[in-house]
Amino acid sequence: MRQRKLYHPLWTHLPAAGLLAFVIYRFVAAVPLPDRVPLHFDFAGNPNQWGSAWALLGLVVGLGTLYLGMSILADELWARQEGRKTFNWLSVIDEAVIAFFAVTTAGYGDFRHAVTVPGWTMIAALIAASVIFASVLEYIRPFVPHENRYQPEDTSRLEAEIGAFVEEGKPWVYWESQNAAYLNWIKVAAVILWLYGAYLSFTQARPGPMIAGLVALALLFVDGGLRVTVTPERLQVRMGIIPVLSLRLAELTSVQVHEFSPLRDFGGYGIRINRRMKAYYLRGNRGVLVETERDKKYLIGSDHPERLAAVLDVARRMAGG
């Protein structure tokens, strides 16, 4: 059976695409553009910053295209993670942002005359209309079911090995890591920012040391990805080399494989929290959900959740947890 390339239809992005096309049209219709135009306005609608019209075009169209592309990617991820159709609240963000660009750009109809910016009522009205239109399209989009690609792993041999170590009192350790390709891009961006911060430091600019320090800290979080370690006494989770969770196995009351939707349940990836639990993951939609004696729940993302759950369950039971 041929796998579908897209689970989320592109026509749901028509409002944002139409608004972005309107923004481009307003600039094209104003050619030739003057050397200086208002780049920013205060809350009263008066220009308080000026610059190149082409720079403004690149900024507005560039940001609009970026938001549209990110929305297409996020919506597709949402649809691929759906076990049943749910309303994708992320799908209306690009409409809201690009609608703001469109209504504020409407005053640029002719750069040779006075530039005006619509009032907040007009801005709010267009954003609301765009969001409602996008919500209707999201509501009527078809749900495309997809097969579960995951097959439970046989962990009987691993359980026997851990059980033998526990019974004989021998030291043992189980570890695994979860990495993601997008972390490499984060590292590249972080290194560039670090070099920029170092440059500012050498030129004695005040923000330099702060930028370099913050980026260095960020690199510690992403380098190595998510690292999970289980010993006879403790479960430990690190982001990079930074410890983010440490639990005694004796305090665990429940361990189970858990499937979830990163975007719907937590709104993204990394260290997340909702009303029911705290989560640590960098990719995928499966992990191990553990519950403690204090009724706290923690979700740990894993590429091999059956293995991790088996190790935790056997170790905690045989240790008297």
Backbone as CSV, one residue per row, in Angstrom:
resi,resn,N_x,N_y,N_z,CA_x,CA_y,CA_z,C_x,C_y,C_z
1,MET,0.844,-1.193,0.000,0.000,0.000,0.000,0.879,1.242,0.000
2,ARG,0.621,2.156,-0.901,1.446,3.353,-1.023,1.130,4.327,0.107
3,GLN,2.165,4.823,0.745,1.988,5.727,1.861,1.711,7.146,1.366
4,ARG,0.746,7.804,1.998,0.435,9.175,1.641,1.593,10.084,2.007
5,LYS,1.832,11.076,1.170,2.901,12.014,1.459,2.452,13.064,2.471
6,LEU,1.193,13.524,2.366,0.678,14.539,3.265,-0.592,14.050,3.944
7,TYR,-0.649,14.191,5.244,-1.846,13.843,5.992,-2.695,15.073,6.288
8,HIS,-2.074,16.243,6.263,-2.799,17.485,6.506,-2.899,18.252,5.190
9,PRO,-4.112,18.503,4.660,-4.260,19.133,3.338,-3.745,20.564,3.322
10,LEU,-3.120,20.934,2.199,-2.546,22.266,2.084,-3.608,23.353,1.970
11,TRP,-4.830,23.003,1.539,-5.837,24.046,1.340,-6.280,24.686,2.659
12,THR,-5.937,24.094,3.782,-6.256,24.740,5.056,-5.413,25.986,5.281
13,HIS,-4.344,26.144,4.497,-3.465,27.304,4.646,-3.815,28.425,3.659
14,LEU,-4.935,28.294,2.960,-5.313,29.309,1.975,-5.482,30.706,2.579
15,PRO,-6.092,30.870,3.752,-6.206,32.230,4.309,-4.852,32.899,4.507
16,ALA,-3.893,32.177,5.085,-2.571,32.754,5.314,-1.865,33.047,4.001
17,ALA,-1.957,32.116,3.044,-1.314,32.320,1.748,-1.925,33.518,1.020
18,GLY,-3.261,33.652,1.099,-3.930,34.789,0.464,-3.514,36.111,1.087
19,LEU,-3.399,36.147,2.396,-2.973,37.367,3.083,-1.535,37.728,2.720
20,LEU,-0.676,36.712,2.618,0.712,36.969,2.247,0.796,37.495,0.814
21,ALA,-0.020,36.941,-0.077,-0.055,37.436,-1.450,-0.531,38.891,-1.494
22,PHE,-1.474,39.242,-0.626,-1.954,40.628,-0.561,-0.830,41.566,-0.140
23,VAL,-0.038,41.148,0.845,1.077,41.974,1.302,2.053,42.236,0.163
24,ILE,2.395,41.180,-0.588,3.327,41.337,-1.715,2.737,42.254,-2.765
25,TYR,1.440,42.095,-3.026,0.772,42.942,-4.026,0.844,44.415,-3.651
26,ARG,0.630,44.738,-2.377,0.653,46.131,-1.954,2.019,46.769,-2.209
27,PHE,3.073,45.997,-2.018,4.405,46.533,-2.272,4.661,46.679,-3.769
28,VAL,4.275,45.653,-4.540,4.496,45.704,-5.988,3.727,46.859,-6.607
29,ALA,2.509,47.092,-6.117,1.687,48.175,-6.663,2.278,49.548,-6.353
30,ALA,3.143,49.628,-5.359,3.719,50.907,-4.959,5.049,51.211,-5.637
31,VAL,5.543,50.307,-6.481,6.810,50.532,-7.190,6.652,51.732,-8.138
32,PRO,7.642,52.656,-8.232,8.963,52.627,-7.583,8.870,53.041,-6.104
33,LEU,9.628,52.355,-5.278,9.594,52.608,-3.847,10.566,53.731,-3.484
34,PRO,10.197,54.558,-2.525,11.108,55.632,-2.093,12.279,55.079,-1.291
35,ASP,13.230,55.935,-0.994,14.424,55.502,-0.267,14.116,55.196,1.199
36,ARG,13.243,56.009,1.807,12.938,55.836,3.222,11.432,55.736,3.433
37,VAL,11.056,54.788,4.274,9.640,54.596,4.617,9.535,54.311,6.116
38,PRO,8.363,54.474,6.697,8.204,54.119,8.108,8.347,52.602,8.309
39,LEU,9.151,52.214,9.278,9.339,50.805,9.600,8.579,50.383,10.853
40,HIS,8.264,51.349,11.696,7.614,51.019,12.966,6.716,52.173,13.377
41,PHE,5.622,51.832,14.050,4.663,52.832,14.496,4.415,52.667,15.988
42,ASP,4.080,53.779,16.651,3.721,53.689,18.061,2.265,53.256,18.192
43,PHE,1.778,53.154,19.415,0.421,52.669,19.634,-0.633,53.642,19.110
44,ALA,-0.248,54.886,18.883,-1.181,55.863,18.327,-1.191,55.860,16.808
45,GLY,-0.349,55.038,16.181,-0.309,54.959,14.729,0.648,55.928,14.085
46,ASN,1.519,56.564,14.860,2.484,57.515,14.309,3.822,56.831,14.066
47,PRO,4.456,57.062,12.909,5.750,56.428,12.625,6.831,56.918,13.583
48,ASN,7.601,55.987,14.138,8.691,56.365,15.047,10.026,55.735,14.660
49,GLN,10.049,55.055,13.491,11.305,54.500,12.996,11.234,54.429,11.473
50,TRP,12.326,54.826,10.795,12.339,54.884,9.334,13.483,54.045,8.798
51,GLY,13.339,53.614,7.527,14.389,52.820,6.903,14.045,52.494,5.463
52,SER,14.743,51.516,4.881,14.580,51.152,3.476,13.260,50.411,3.249
53,ALA,12.572,50.754,2.159,11.334,50.066,1.806,11.596,48.611,1.435
54,TRP,12.730,48.374,0.767,13.061,46.997,0.395,13.390,46.163,1.629
55,ALA,14.009,46.786,2.635,14.260,46.066,3.878,12.951,45.703,4.560
56,LEU,11.982,46.624,4.509,10.668,46.345,5.087,9.975,45.221,4.337
57,LEU,10.058,45.249,3.005,9.455,44.176,2.208,10.071,42.835,2.553
58,GLY,11.403,42.793,2.633,12.068,41.536,2.969,11.705,41.040,4.353
59,LEU,11.589,41.976,5.306,11.252,41.595,6.682,9.838,41.026,6.764
60,VAL,8.877,41.757,6.187,7.476,41.337,6.283,7.233,40.048,5.514
61,VAL,7.694,39.999,4.265,7.479,38.800,3.452,8.291,37.634,4.007
62,GLY,9.513,37.903,4.455,10.335,36.836,5.014,9.714,36.226,6.259
63,LEU,9.274,37.074,7.189,8.641,36.562,8.402,7.326,35.856,8.092
64,GLY,6.555,36.435,7.151,5.291,35.795,6.777,5.514,34.428,6.168
65,THR,6.498,34.320,5.278,6.807,33.027,4.657,7.308,32.029,5.699
66,LEU,8.120,32.527,6.651,8.622,31.656,7.705,7.473,31.108,8.552
67,TYR,6.555,31.970,8.951,5.412,31.517,9.749,4.551,30.539,8.971
68,LEU,4.352,30.798,7.677,3.548,29.890,6.862,4.223,28.534,6.742
69,GLY,5.525,28.528,6.480,6.240,27.261,6.377,6.244,26.482,7.675
70,MET,6.443,27.189,8.798,6.422,26.520,10.094,5.039,25.956,10.395
71,SER,3.996,26.672,9.984,2.637,26.184,10.217,2.355,24.929,9.397
72,ILE,2.811,24.900,8.149,2.621,23.712,7.315,3.305,22.509,7.942
73,LEU,4.527,22.709,8.431,5.265,21.624,9.071,4.577,21.169,10.357
74,ALA,4.176,22.133,11.200,3.536,21.783,12.471,2.203,21.065,12.243
75,ASP,1.424,21.524,11.257,0.135,20.882,10.979,0.317,19.459,10.481
76,GLU,1.347,19.255,9.664,1.602,17.904,9.170,2.031,16.980,10.310
77,LEU,2.869,17.481,11.203,3.262,16.684,12.362,2.050,16.357,13.227
78,TRP,1.182,17.346,13.416,-0.037,17.131,14.211,-0.869,16.009,13.603
79,ALA,-1.088,16.079,12.282,-1.925,15.080,11.614,-1.302,13.691,11.683
80,ARG,0.018,13.613,11.571,0.686,12.304,11.632,0.650,11.707,13.036
81,GLN,0.444,12.551,14.039,0.400,12.069,15.413,-1.019,11.780,15.889
82,GLU,-2.003,12.046,15.057,-3.393,11.851,15.459,-3.809,10.388,15.429
83,GLY,-4.357,9.926,16.535,-5.008,8.620,16.528,-6.474,8.768,16.181
84,ARG,-7.007,9.949,16.468,-8.359,10.351,16.090,-8.300,11.845,15.813
85,LYS,-9.265,12.349,15.063,-9.202,13.759,14.694,-9.441,14.648,15.908
86,THR,-8.568,15.621,16.074,-8.705,16.628,17.117,-8.438,17.995,16.500
87,PHE,-9.041,19.029,17.064,-8.851,20.372,16.511,-7.423,20.838,16.742
88,ASN,-6.774,21.248,15.678,-5.380,21.678,15.714,-5.327,23.186,15.937
89,TRP,-5.138,23.607,17.189,-5.110,25.029,17.509,-3.875,25.723,16.962
90,LEU,-2.831,24.962,16.619,-1.635,25.571,16.034,-1.891,26.085,14.615
91,SER,-2.921,25.544,13.963,-3.149,25.857,12.549,-3.593,27.302,12.316
92,VAL,-4.036,28.009,13.352,-4.542,29.375,13.163,-3.495,30.436,13.515
93,ILE,-2.332,30.023,14.004,-1.336,31.004,14.425,-0.788,31.786,13.237
94,ASP,-0.504,31.090,12.119,0.041,31.800,10.962,-0.966,32.799,10.397
95,GLU,-2.270,32.452,10.439,-3.282,33.406,9.970,-3.285,34.663,10.828
96,ALA,-3.186,34.492,12.142,-3.189,35.649,13.039,-1.989,36.557,12.778
97,VAL,-0.807,35.949,12.626,0.411,36.746,12.434,0.402,37.443,11.074
98,ILE,0.085,36.688,10.017,0.128,37.282,8.675,-1.009,38.276,8.492
99,ALA,-2.151,38.073,9.168,-3.236,39.052,9.110,-2.787,40.379,9.702
100,PHE,-2.000,40.314,10.774,-1.459,41.546,11.362,-0.550,42.253,10.360
101,PHE,0.316,41.484,9.674,1.172,42.078,8.655,0.326,42.707,7.542
102,ALA,-0.735,42.016,7.131,-1.546,42.486,6.002,-2.275,43.782,6.329
103,VAL,-2.880,43.847,7.518,-3.671,45.038,7.833,-2.770,46.234,8.103
104,THR,-1.593,46.014,8.688,-0.685,47.139,8.911,-0.007,47.576,7.622
105,THR,0.072,46.674,6.646,0.678,47.015,5.358,-0.322,47.700,4.436
106,ALA,-1.612,47.623,4.780,-2.632,48.219,3.912,-2.415,49.716,3.726
107,GLY,-1.807,50.360,4.711,-1.553,51.790,4.598,-0.432,52.140,3.662
108,TYR,0.250,51.136,3.129,1.360,51.369,2.216,0.895,51.297,0.758
109,GLY,-0.347,51.614,0.510,-0.860,51.535,-0.852,-0.100,52.401,-1.822
110,ASP,0.344,53.553,-1.369,1.125,54.446,-2.219,2.139,55.155,-1.325
111,PHE,3.388,54.772,-1.430,4.421,55.323,-0.564,4.686,56.809,-0.835
112,ARG,4.168,57.301,-1.948,4.434,58.699,-2.273,3.500,59.631,-1.519
113,HIS,2.487,59.071,-0.855,1.578,59.866,-0.056,1.724,59.474,1.411
114,ALA,0.983,60.114,2.256,1.080,59.838,3.692,0.717,58.383,3.979
115,VAL,1.512,57.762,4.812,1.279,56.382,5.196,0.470,56.360,6.490
116,THR,-0.598,55.618,6.481,-1.446,55.511,7.672,-1.545,54.055,8.095
117,VAL,-1.749,53.860,9.354,-1.922,52.518,9.895,-3.323,52.412,10.478
118,PRO,-4.085,51.372,10.108,-5.441,51.228,10.650,-5.419,51.139,12.167
119,GLY,-6.535,51.522,12.777,-6.642,51.472,14.223,-6.685,50.038,14.739
120,TRP,-6.586,49.918,16.061,-6.567,48.594,16.676,-7.865,47.834,16.438
121,THR,-8.969,48.553,16.293,-10.242,47.873,16.025,-10.206,47.163,14.680
122,MET,-9.692,47.843,13.661,-9.582,47.235,12.331,-8.593,46.072,12.349
123,ILE,-7.490,46.243,13.055,-6.495,45.177,13.140,-7.098,43.942,13.802
124,ALA,-7.787,44.151,14.926,-8.400,43.038,15.644,-9.481,42.360,14.804
125,ALA,-10.239,43.155,14.039,-11.318,42.595,13.221,-10.775,41.690,12.123
126,LEU,-9.710,42.120,11.441,-9.147,41.303,10.368,-8.502,40.034,10.930
127,ILE,-7.800,40.167,12.053,-7.194,38.986,12.670,-8.270,37.992,13.077
128,ALA,-9.362,38.496,13.687,-10.454,37.616,14.112,-11.092,36.920,12.922
129,ALA,-11.318,37.673,11.837,-11.928,37.077,10.650,-11.027,35.999,10.045
130,SER,-9.738,36.266,9.999,-8.800,35.296,9.442,-8.737,34.034,10.294
131,VAL,-8.715,34.218,11.604,-8.656,33.066,12.508,-9.932,32.242,12.418
132,ILE,-11.082,32.901,12.313,-12.349,32.171,12.188,-12.384,31.378,10.888
133,PHE,-11.949,31.992,9.787,-11.915,31.302,8.500,-10.998,30.089,8.572
134,ALA,-9.814,30.279,9.148,-8.872,29.166,9.273,-9.429,28.075,10.182
135,SER,-10.168,28.470,11.223,-10.757,27.487,12.140,-11.809,26.646,11.436
136,VAL,-12.590,27.270,10.561,-13.600,26.526,9.803,-12.939,25.496,8.893
137,LEU,-11.860,25.910,8.199,-11.153,24.981,7.323,-10.532,23.835,8.124
138,GLU,-9.990,24.156,9.295,-9.418,23.112,10.146,-10.514,22.154,10.625
139,TYR,-11.688,22.696,10.900,-12.796,21.869,11.393,-13.283,20.891,10.328
140,ILE,-13.299,21.329,9.060,-13.856,20.472,8.002,-12.796,19.617,7.311
141,ARG,-11.534,19.790,7.657,-10.508,18.975,6.999,-10.768,17.502,7.296
142,PRO,-10.514,16.643,6.332,-10.754,15.208,6.559,-9.671,14.591,7.433
143,PHE,-10.062,13.612,8.202,-9.100,12.857,9.004,-8.616,11.674,8.183
144,VAL,-7.304,11.551,8.064,-6.712,10.463,7.297,-6.106,9.461,8.279
145,PRO,-6.765,8.330,8.498,-6.194,7.350,9.436,-4.921,6.736,8.878
146,HIS,-4.026,6.390,9.759,-2.792,5.748,9.336,-2.474,4.618,10.293
147,GLU,-1.808,3.626,9.771,-1.525,2.440,10.562,-0.443,2.715,11.607
148,ASN,-0.563,2.047,12.718,0.466,2.129,13.750,1.691,1.344,13.292
149,ARG,2.798,2.049,13.127,4.003,1.427,12.584,4.813,0.700,13.659
150,TYR,4.397,0.805,14.881,5.195,0.257,15.971,4.769,-1.169,16.303
151,GLN,5.754,-2.022,16.465,5.525,-3.389,16.910,6.181,-3.574,18.272
152,PRO,5.409,-4.039,19.261,5.986,-4.211,20.603,7.209,-5.125,20.568
153,GLU,8.244,-4.728,21.288,9.468,-5.520,21.347,9.346,-6.642,22.379
154,ASP,10.006,-7.747,22.105,10.069,-8.850,23.060,11.191,-8.542,24.047
155,THR,10.819,-8.310,25.292,11.805,-7.918,26.302,12.066,-9.024,27.330
156,SER,11.619,-10.232,27.040,11.745,-11.314,28.021,13.208,-11.604,28.364
157,ARG,14.085,-11.580,27.362,15.497,-11.861,27.621,16.121,-10.760,28.479
158,LEU,15.786,-9.514,28.165,16.311,-8.388,28.932,15.813,-8.444,30.373
159,GLU,14.534,-8.762,30.558,13.989,-8.876,31.906,14.702,-9.962,32.705
160,ALA,14.983,-11.085,32.050,15.679,-12.178,32.740,17.091,-11.764,33.151
161,GLU,17.773,-11.030,32.280,19.129,-10.585,32.587,19.137,-9.619,33.770
162,ILE,18.234,-8.649,33.749,18.173,-7.684,34.846,17.782,-8.402,36.140
163,GLY,16.819,-9.316,36.034,16.402,-10.063,37.215,17.533,-10.857,37.817
164,ALA,18.373,-11.475,36.978,19.512,-12.256,37.481,20.524,-11.353,38.183
165,PHE,20.784,-10.188,37.616,21.710,-9.254,38.245,21.192,-8.808,39.617
166,VAL,19.884,-8.530,39.676,19.307,-8.064,40.935,19.373,-9.157,41.997
167,GLU,19.013,-10.388,41.618,19.021,-11.498,42.575,20.428,-11.788,43.106
168,GLU,21.428,-11.685,42.239,22.805,-11.978,42.627,23.507,-10.781,43.260
169,GLY,22.805,-9.636,43.263,23.402,-8.453,43.876,24.554,-7.860,43.091
170,LYS,24.629,-8.151,41.804,25.708,-7.627,40.970,25.373,-6.216,40.489
171,PRO,26.366,-5.381,40.363,26.108,-4.022,39.838,25.739,-4.082,38.347
172,TRP,24.852,-3.224,37.950,24.452,-3.160,36.543,23.969,-1.745,36.234
173,VAL,23.932,-1.417,34.969,23.428,-0.121,34.524,22.802,-0.285,33.148
174,TYR,21.669,0.344,32.973,21.008,0.383,31.662,20.955,1.846,31.240
175,TRP,21.331,2.114,29.988,21.265,3.486,29.516,20.817,3.527,28.063
176,GLU,20.209,4.610,27.699,19.810,4.849,26.313,19.747,6.353,26.096
177,SER,19.764,6.745,24.847,19.703,8.174,24.510,18.712,8.390,23.383
178,GLN,18.194,9.585,23.334,17.276,9.972,22.261,17.767,11.289,21.684
179,ASN,18.111,11.263,20.416,18.615,12.455,19.761,17.704,12.805,18.600
180,ALA,17.856,13.983,18.057,17.019,14.416,16.940,17.863,15.226,15.973
181,ALA,17.551,15.098,14.674,18.351,15.772,13.652,18.319,17.290,13.810
182,TYR,17.175,17.825,14.283,17.081,19.285,14.376,18.038,19.857,15.425
183,LEU,18.529,19.022,16.333,19.487,19.512,17.316,20.784,19.960,16.667
184,ASN,21.132,19.324,15.538,22.357,19.728,14.835,22.250,21.163,14.330
185,TRP,21.042,21.542,13.856,20.841,22.915,13.397,20.890,23.882,14.573
186,ILE,20.350,23.452,15.712,20.410,24.289,16.902,21.860,24.509,17.317
187,LYS,22.663,23.443,17.215,24.076,23.574,17.573,24.791,24.557,16.651
188,VAL,24.515,24.460,15.355,25.151,25.368,14.401,24.776,26.816,14.717
189,ALA,23.468,27.043,14.949,23.012,28.399,15.270,23.628,28.870,16.583
190,ALA,23.738,27.958,17.556,24.309,28.331,18.852,25.775,28.710,18.726
191,VAL,26.522,27.967,17.917,27.945,28.279,17.728,28.108,29.639,17.056
192,ILE,27.266,29.923,16.069,27.332,31.224,15.392,27.052,32.346,16.390
193,LEU,26.025,32.162,17.223,25.711,33.172,18.226,26.839,33.304,19.252
194,TRP,27.446,32.169,19.595,28.551,32.215,20.555,29.716,33.019,19.982
195,LEU,30.030,32.785,18.706,31.105,33.541,18.064,30.765,35.031,18.007
196,TYR,29.475,35.319,17.756,29.049,36.718,17.738,29.192,37.333,19.128
197,GLY,28.811,36.582,20.154,28.963,37.071,21.514,30.421,37.274,21.878
198,ALA,31.283,36.343,21.425,32.715,36.486,21.691,33.276,37.728,20.995
199,TYR,32.809,37.964,19.772,33.244,39.164,19.046,32.844,40.429,19.803
200,LEU,31.623,40.459,20.294,31.180,41.620,21.061,31.987,41.772,22.347
201,SER,32.355,40.625,22.931,33.151,40.682,24.162,34.498,41.340,23.907
202,PHE,35.146,40.956,22.782,36.458,41.519,22.467,36.364,42.993,22.099
203,THR,35.207,43.402,21.594,35.030,44.823,21.265,34.479,45.598,22.454
204,GLN,34.403,44.908,23.621,33.980,45.522,24.878,32.532,45.996,24.843
205,ALA,31.712,45.326,24.055,30.290,45.631,24.059,29.638,44.889,25.221
206,ARG,28.751,45.516,25.926,28.172,44.935,27.119,27.419,43.627,26.897
207,PRO,26.629,43.496,25.821,25.875,42.246,25.663,26.740,41.045,25.331
208,GLY,27.993,41.252,24.940,28.821,40.155,24.467,28.969,39.004,25.444
209,PRO,29.487,39.238,26.653,29.656,38.130,27.599,28.353,37.430,27.940
210,MET,27.265,38.193,28.028,25.984,37.588,28.359,25.521,36.654,27.251
211,ILE,25.645,37.095,25.986,25.239,36.255,24.857,26.078,34.990,24.813
212,ALA,27.403,35.146,24.953,28.286,33.981,24.903,27.961,33.001,26.030
213,GLY,27.686,33.517,27.224,27.377,32.650,28.354,26.066,31.904,28.187
214,LEU,25.032,32.592,27.713,23.729,31.953,27.515,23.798,30.882,26.434
215,VAL,24.522,31.162,25.365,24.641,30.183,24.285,25.426,28.964,24.747
216,ALA,26.480,29.192,25.522,27.252,28.070,26.051,26.377,27.186,26.930
217,LEU,25.516,27.798,27.738,24.591,27.030,28.573,23.614,26.246,27.711
218,ALA,23.125,26.875,26.636,22.196,26.184,25.737,22.857,24.970,25.090
219,LEU,24.128,25.103,24.733,24.840,23.978,24.131,24.949,22.804,25.096
220,LEU,25.075,23.086,26.386,25.138,22.017,27.372,23.831,21.232,27.412
221,PHE,22.718,21.902,27.115,21.421,21.238,27.133,21.204,20.358,25.906
222,VAL,21.703,20.771,24.749,21.390,20.041,23.522,22.449,19.019,23.142
223,ASP,23.694,19.199,23.594,24.762,18.294,23.194,24.547,16.903,23.800
224,GLY,24.346,15.928,22.961,24.109,14.570,23.431,22.651,14.195,23.516
225,GLY,21.758,15.168,23.410,20.336,14.877,23.425,19.818,14.447,24.787
226,LEU,18.764,13.655,24.776,18.147,13.139,25.995,18.856,11.857,26.411
227,ARG,19.336,11.800,27.644,20.072,10.641,28.137,19.363,10.064,29.354
228,VAL,19.061,8.783,29.298,18.340,8.102,30.380,19.237,7.000,30.931
229,THR,19.386,6.983,32.246,20.206,5.979,32.915,19.411,5.334,34.048
230,VAL,19.469,3.996,34.121,18.815,3.263,35.199,19.869,2.416,35.906
231,THR,19.948,2.565,37.214,20.820,1.747,38.053,19.941,0.994,39.053
232,PRO,20.505,0.097,39.851,19.674,-0.629,40.810,18.919,0.262,41.789
233,GLU,19.362,1.483,41.974,18.707,2.358,42.942,17.952,3.522,42.325
234,ARG,18.321,3.936,41.105,17.828,5.243,40.664,17.594,5.322,39.152
235,LEU,16.622,6.149,38.787,16.360,6.537,37.402,16.802,7.986,37.237
236,GLN,17.645,8.243,36.253,18.144,9.592,36.024,17.941,9.983,34.563
237,VAL,17.543,11.232,34.347,17.343,11.773,33.006,18.157,13.047,32.888
238,ARG,18.886,13.168,31.785,19.672,14.364,31.515,19.302,14.925,30.145
239,MET,19.343,16.257,30.053,19.289,16.945,28.768,20.694,17.423,28.488
240,GLY,21.356,16.787,27.521,22.769,17.047,27.343,23.502,16.491,28.549
241,ILE,24.237,17.338,29.251,24.910,16.887,30.471,24.237,17.460,31.719
242,ILE,23.101,18.138,31.539,22.402,18.771,32.657,21.359,17.811,33.230
243,PRO,21.463,17.413,34.510,20.442,16.548,35.115,19.107,17.295,35.216
244,VAL,18.030,16.649,34.766,16.703,17.268,34.832,15.705,16.434,35.633
245,LEU,16.033,15.157,35.905,15.126,14.317,36.683,15.924,13.204,37.357
246,SER,15.638,12.957,38.625,16.269,11.872,39.350,15.245,11.293,40.317
247,LEU,14.947,9.986,40.180,13.947,9.320,41.018,14.524,8.025,41.568
248,ARG,14.232,7.736,42.827,14.596,6.442,43.394,13.614,5.391,42.879
249,LEU,14.110,4.240,42.478,13.227,3.187,41.969,12.238,2.748,43.034
250,ALA,12.629,2.839,44.295,11.751,2.403,45.372,10.502,3.254,45.491
251,GLU,10.537,4.494,44.957,9.371,5.358,45.068,8.443,5.271,43.846
252,LEU,8.791,4.450,42.872,7.933,4.281,41.700,6.815,3.299,42.020
253,THR,5.586,3.693,41.710,4.424,2.827,41.952,3.839,2.259,40.669
254,SER,4.175,2.860,39.524,3.615,2.400,38.253,4.581,2.714,37.125
255,VAL,4.717,1.771,36.210,5.562,1.942,35.025,4.824,1.355,33.835
256,GLN,4.646,2.139,32.780,3.932,1.621,31.614,4.340,2.371,30.347
257,VAL,4.294,1.660,29.229,4.537,2.283,27.923,3.364,3.194,27.607
258,HIS,3.677,4.384,27.126,2.637,5.397,26.912,2.813,6.031,25.535
259,GLU,1.727,6.101,24.778,1.739,6.776,23.478,1.050,8.124,23.630
260,PHE,1.610,9.161,23.012,1.085,10.513,23.196,1.255,11.320,21.921
261,SER,0.681,12.509,21.905,0.837,13.429,20.788,1.637,14.635,21.267
262,PRO,2.887,14.780,20.841,3.726,15.880,21.336,3.105,17.260,21.164
263,LEU,2.505,17.525,20.001,1.949,18.850,19.751,0.624,19.049,20.468
264,ARG,-0.266,18.071,20.382,-1.585,18.221,20.999,-1.502,18.203,22.521
265,ASP,-0.719,17.286,23.067,-0.678,17.113,24.525,0.238,18.093,25.229
266,PHE,1.332,18.511,24.537,2.323,19.350,25.213,2.713,20.601,24.430
267,GLY,2.288,20.710,23.177,2.590,21.915,22.410,4.000,22.013,21.880
268,GLY,4.753,20.894,21.848,6.101,20.947,21.306,6.982,19.842,21.863
269,TYR,8.296,20.075,21.801,9.282,19.076,22.200,10.226,19.657,23.247
270,GLY,10.895,18.777,23.968,11.855,19.211,24.972,11.371,18.836,26.366
271,ILE,11.503,19.763,27.306,10.966,19.581,28.650,9.610,20.257,28.692
272,ARG,8.568,19.469,28.900,7.198,19.973,28.804,6.382,19.595,30.027
273,ILE,5.295,20.319,30.217,4.428,20.036,31.351,2.987,20.354,30.970
274,ASN,2.063,19.527,31.426,0.645,19.829,31.317,-0.017,19.571,32.666
275,ARG,-1.314,19.534,32.689,-2.009,19.400,33.975,-1.828,18.027,34.599
276,ARG,-1.433,17.041,33.808,-1.349,15.674,34.338,0.066,15.214,34.634
277,MET,1.043,15.720,33.896,2.391,15.172,34.035,3.447,16.136,33.521
278,LYS,4.704,15.783,33.806,5.858,16.467,33.249,6.531,15.514,32.281
279,ALA,6.998,16.038,31.162,7.514,15.171,30.099,8.894,15.620,29.642
280,TYR,9.672,14.623,29.191,11.021,14.851,28.667,11.154,14.021,27.393
281,TYR,11.272,14.663,26.241,11.426,13.934,24.984,11.891,14.898,23.899
282,LEU,12.497,14.330,22.850,13.002,15.141,21.749,12.426,14.743,20.404
283,ARG,11.829,13.555,20.329,11.222,13.130,19.066,10.264,11.980,19.355
284,GLY,9.532,11.566,18.318,8.638,10.430,18.457,7.398,10.748,19.278
285,ASN,6.559,9.745,19.438,5.336,9.918,20.209,5.097,8.749,21.169
286,ARG,6.196,8.100,21.583,6.090,7.013,22.540,7.122,7.201,23.644
287,GLY,6.786,6.714,24.815,7.697,6.833,25.935,7.243,5.960,27.085
288,VAL,7.813,6.194,28.239,7.477,5.442,29.445,6.918,6.415,30.477
289,LEU,5.735,6.100,30.966,5.076,6.924,31.975,5.282,6.280,33.339
290,VAL,5.917,7.013,34.239,6.144,6.507,35.592,5.378,7.368,36.578
291,GLU,4.887,6.725,37.635,4.145,7.426,38.682,4.809,7.133,40.019
292,THR,4.899,8.147,40.868,5.573,8.005,42.150,4.567,7.885,43.293
293,GLU,5.107,7.632,44.476,4.267,7.514,45.663,3.518,8.799,45.976
294,ARG,4.050,9.909,45.536,3.408,11.207,45.775,2.431,11.578,44.661
295,ASP,2.049,10.575,43.847,1.080,10.753,42.752,1.573,11.730,41.683
296,LYS,2.869,11.837,41.540,3.426,12.644,40.467,3.743,11.749,39.272
297,LYS,3.477,12.261,38.077,3.689,11.487,36.862,4.753,12.146,35.991
298,TYR,5.609,11.296,35.419,6.676,11.760,34.543,6.682,10.905,33.284
299,LEU,6.731,11.574,32.143,6.784,10.879,30.856,8.178,11.042,30.276
300,ILE,8.825,9.918,29.976,10.188,9.926,29.447,10.162,9.376,28.028
301,GLY,10.490,10.210,27.060,10.512,9.769,25.677,11.575,8.717,25.450
302,SER,11.278,7.761,24.562,12.230,6.675,24.320,12.032,6.106,22.925
303,ASP,13.144,5.755,22.283,13.070,5.053,21.002,12.787,3.575,21.215
304,HIS,12.972,3.102,22.443,12.707,1.696,22.790,11.945,1.650,24.118
305,PRO,10.717,2.124,24.126,9.985,2.239,25.398,9.722,0.903,26.081
306,GLU,9.524,-0.172,25.311,9.297,-1.475,25.936,10.514,-1.906,26.755
307,ARG,11.718,-1.666,26.230,12.932,-2.027,26.956,13.056,-1.222,28.253
308,LEU,12.883,0.091,28.135,13.016,0.946,29.308,11.975,0.596,30.364
309,ALA,10.733,0.372,29.934,9.673,0.019,30.880,9.961,-1.318,31.557
310,ALA,10.476,-2.285,30.789,10.774,-3.600,31.357,11.873,-3.511,32.403
311,VAL,12.937,-2.759,32.100,14.036,-2.608,33.050,13.546,-1.948,34.340
312,LEU,12.791,-0.871,34.206,12.298,-0.161,35.385,11.362,-1.036,36.217
313,ASP,10.471,-1.747,35.538,9.482,-2.539,36.265,10.136,-3.697,37.017
314,VAL,11.019,-4.428,36.336,11.691,-5.558,36.989,12.549,-5.078,38.147
315,ALA,13.320,-4.024,37.931,14.232,-3.547,38.964,13.479,-3.037,40.188
316,ARG,12.410,-2.286,39.975,11.693,-1.739,41.120,10.969,-2.829,41.907
317,ARG,10.433,-3.842,41.208,9.708,-4.922,41.893,10.674,-5.809,42.685
318,MET,11.795,-6.151,42.090,12.730,-7.045,42.748,13.512,-6.327,43.860
319,ALA,13.522,-4.986,43.763,14.189,-4.219,44.813,13.225,-3.900,45.944
320,GLY,11.985,-4.339,45.800,10.988,-4.114,46.848,10.254,-2.805,46.689
321,GLY,10.289,-2.166,45.419,9.621,-0.910,45.213,8.130,-1.081,45.020
